[in-house]
Structures are given as structure tokens and as C-alpha cells.
Amino acid sequence: MEVKIIQASETFPVRIEVLRKGIPLPYEFPGDFDENTTHFGLFISDKLVSVATVLVSSHAYFEGHQFQLRGMATLSKYQGKGIGSVLLKHIIEFVKTNKAEVLWFNARIKALRFYQKLGFEIIGPEFDILHVGGHYVMYKKF
Ligand SMILES: CC(C)(COP(=O)(O)OP(=O)(O)OC[C@H]1O[C@@H](n2cnc3c(N)ncnc32)[C@H](O)[C@@H]1OP(=O)(O)O)[C@@H](O)C(=O)NCCC(=O)NCCS
């Protein structure tokens, strides 16, 4: 198992498969190609099985230097095996090294437990993202 920095385009097939099935929203995110954006991939025997993206982006809930997590996805066959946790722990270390004061994101309700187990907390009310459903803002402060 190895976590590497990857290109935006490498995340797209995994995003499409895991996050955009039956969901008519773009798989490319604003900021994907910004120089401050970093894409991570977890590989098992050279197969990319989990991806996530970190952008420098601020939310009105927070102050200070903030990063946003987007596009966290593990291929369905590989879910529930601890892979997403390994990738997200790596990303937490990355943002800490880059002087983050907050890491935040919009979490799908189905994934709340995954993030809570890694110490992220909910802030604010539930809100809806069209075609995807209920979300909460989650965050961790450093
Ligand atoms: C959420 C997700 C990224 C987690 O990645 P993963 O590789 O499955 O993560 P882990 O195996 O480290 O999971 C740890 C915890 O997440 C939860 N979890 C795992 N698979 C899950 C799934 N398919 N759906 C919901 N929660 C799940 C469980 O609480 C699990 O804890 P457990 O080990 O006690 O069962 C992955 O399940 C996924 O891609 N889901 C679909 C897309 C999605 O919802 N992405 C998040 C958008 S905000």
C-alpha cells in the first residue's frame, strides 16, 4: 500500500466510478489544476484504489490558514478495509506540515462515521447538495 501525489486527471476515473454514478454533476472540480491544489492516490500493487484532493480554500465558519478536502473516494471493492483511513491520515499529516489551522469539507451523511472515527467534527446544520443529498460541514483544527 503506497500513498502518492498524483495528477488531477488520474483522480477522474475513480471520482466518476464512486462519486458520480447516476449523479449529473461534473467530476472535475474548480481549482483542480491550481498550483496550490494537491491530489493524492493510494495504490495497491500499482492499482489506484482511493483518491482525495486538498485545496487551499476558506470557509466562513473558520479563521486562519484553511485547506478543503474534496473528492474522497475508495473503489467499492476496496471499501471498508481501512484504505480510506490510511489515505486521510496521510492527508492530515500533509496539511499539518503545510501549516494548516483547519481542514474542512462537505461530508455526505453516509460517510459521517468514517470521518468521525478520524476525529473530525460536524459544524452547522445539514444542507442539501442537488443530486447528491444531505451533507454536513466537518472539520478538524490544528
Ligand atoms: C467513505 C469512504 C471514502 C471511506 O473509505 P474506505 O476506504 O471505505 O474507508 P475505511 O475502510 O478506512 O473505513 C473506515 C470506516 O468508514 C466507514 N465505512 C467504510 N465503508 C463505508 C461505506 N461503504 N459507506 C459508509 N461508511 C463506510 C465505516 O465506519 C468504517 O469503519 P469500520 O472499519 O468500523 O467499519 C468510502 O467508503 C467511499 O468512497 N464511499 C463512497 C463515496 C463517499 O461517500 N465518499 C465521501 C464523500 S464525502
The ligand as an SDF file (V2000), in Angstrom:
LIG
                    3D

 48 50  0  0  0  0  0  0  0  0999 V2000
  -16.2590    6.9940    2.6600 C   0  0  0  0  0  0  0  0  0  0  0  0
  -15.0730    6.2670    2.0300 C   0  0  0  0  0  0  0  0  0  0  0  0
  -14.1920    7.2590    1.2850 C   0  0  0  0  0  0  0  0  0  0  0  0
  -14.2650    5.5960    3.1280 C   0  0  0  0  0  0  0  0  0  0  0  0
  -13.1800    4.9170    2.5300 O   0  0  0  0  0  0  0  0  0  0  0  0
  -12.8750    3.4180    2.9480 P   0  0  0  0  0  0  0  0  0  0  0  0
  -11.6390    3.0100    2.2360 O   0  0  0  0  0  0  0  0  0  0  0  0
  -14.0900    2.5940    2.7810 O   0  0  0  0  0  0  0  0  0  0  0  0
  -12.5830    3.6890    4.4770 O   0  0  0  0  0  0  0  0  0  0  0  0
  -12.2000    2.6740    5.6570 P   0  0  0  0  0  0  0  0  0  0  0  0
  -12.2130    1.2740    5.2090 O   0  0  0  0  0  0  0  0  0  0  0  0
  -10.9670    3.2420    6.2530 O   0  0  0  0  0  0  0  0  0  0  0  0
  -13.4600    2.8970    6.5850 O   0  0  0  0  0  0  0  0  0  0  0  0
  -13.4270    3.2120    7.8770 C   0  0  0  0  0  0  0  0  0  0  0  0
  -14.8590    3.4470    8.3520 C   0  0  0  0  0  0  0  0  0  0  0  0
  -15.6550    4.0690    7.3500 O   0  0  0  0  0  0  0  0  0  0  0  0
  -16.9690    3.5560    7.3840 C   0  0  0  0  0  0  0  0  0  0  0  0
  -17.2250    2.9420    6.0820 N   0  0  0  0  0  0  0  0  0  0  0  0
  -16.4900    2.0680    5.4100 C   0  0  0  0  0  0  0  0  0  0  0  0
  -17.0620    1.7680    4.2380 N   0  0  0  0  0  0  0  0  0  0  0  0
  -18.1770    2.5020    4.1640 C   0  0  0  0  0  0  0  0  0  0  0  0
  -19.1790    2.6430    3.1920 C   0  0  0  0  0  0  0  0  0  0  0  0
  -19.1640    1.9390    2.0360 N   0  0  0  0  0  0  0  0  0  0  0  0
  -20.1750    3.5100    3.4220 N   0  0  0  0  0  0  0  0  0  0  0  0
  -20.1970    4.1890    4.5800 C   0  0  0  0  0  0  0  0  0  0  0  0
  -19.2750    4.0840    5.5400 N   0  0  0  0  0  0  0  0  0  0  0  0
  -18.2700    3.2440    5.3330 C   0  0  0  0  0  0  0  0  0  0  0  0
  -17.0320    2.6010    8.4960 C   0  0  0  0  0  0  0  0  0  0  0  0
  -17.4420    3.3270    9.6330 O   0  0  0  0  0  0  0  0  0  0  0  0
  -15.6070    2.1820    8.6540 C   0  0  0  0  0  0  0  0  0  0  0  0
  -15.4010    1.8180    9.9320 O   0  0  0  0  0  0  0  0  0  0  0  0
  -15.2990    0.2470   10.3410 P   0  0  0  0  0  0  0  0  0  0  0  0
  -13.9240   -0.1540    9.9050 O   0  0  0  0  0  0  0  0  0  0  0  0
  -15.5020    0.2800   11.7940 O   0  0  0  0  0  0  0  0  0  0  0  0
  -16.3840   -0.4400    9.5700 O   0  0  0  0  0  0  0  0  0  0  0  0
  -15.5370    5.1590    1.0370 C   0  0  0  0  0  0  0  0  0  0  0  0
  -16.3670    4.2510    1.7310 O   0  0  0  0  0  0  0  0  0  0  0  0
  -16.2550    5.7030   -0.1890 C   0  0  0  0  0  0  0  0  0  0  0  0
  -15.6250    6.0090   -1.1850 O   0  0  0  0  0  0  0  0  0  0  0  0
  -17.5930    5.7890   -0.1020 N   0  0  0  0  0  0  0  0  0  0  0  0
  -18.4090    6.2560   -1.2160 C   0  0  0  0  0  0  0  0  0  0  0  0
  -18.0950    7.7010   -1.6090 C   0  0  0  0  0  0  0  0  0  0  0  0
  -18.2330    8.6560   -0.4540 C   0  0  0  0  0  0  0  0  0  0  0  0
  -19.2320    8.6650    0.2460 O   0  0  0  0  0  0  0  0  0  0  0  0
  -17.1940    9.5000   -0.2820 N   0  0  0  0  0  0  0  0  0  0  0  0
  -17.1950   10.5150    0.7480 C   0  0  0  0  0  0  0  0  0  0  0  0
  -17.7820   11.7480    0.2000 C   0  0  0  0  0  0  0  0  0  0  0  0
  -17.9380   12.9920    1.4660 S   0  0  0  0  0  0  0  0  0  0  0  0
  1  2  1  0
  2  3  1  0
  2  4  1  0
  2 36  1  0
  4  5  1  0
  5  6  1  0
  6  7  2  0
  6  8  1  0
  6  9  1  0
  9 10  1  0
 10 11  2  0
 10 12  1  0
 10 13  1  0
 13 14  1  0
 14 15  1  0
 15 16  1  0
 15 30  1  0
 16 17  1  0
 17 18  1  0
 17 28  1  0
 18 19  1  0
 18 27  1  0
 19 20  2  0
 20 21  1  0
 21 22  1  0
 21 27  2  0
 22 23  1  0
 22 24  2  0
 24 25  1  0
 25 26  2  0
 26 27  1  0
 28 29  1  0
 28 30  1  0
 30 31  1  0
 31 32  1  0
 32 33  2  0
 32 34  1  0
 32 35  1  0
 36 37  1  0
 36 38  1  0
 38 39  2  0
 38 40  1  0
 40 41  1  0
 41 42  1  0
 42 43  1  0
 43 44  2  0
 43 45  1  0
 45 46  1  0
 46 47  1  0
 47 48  1  0
M  END
$$$$
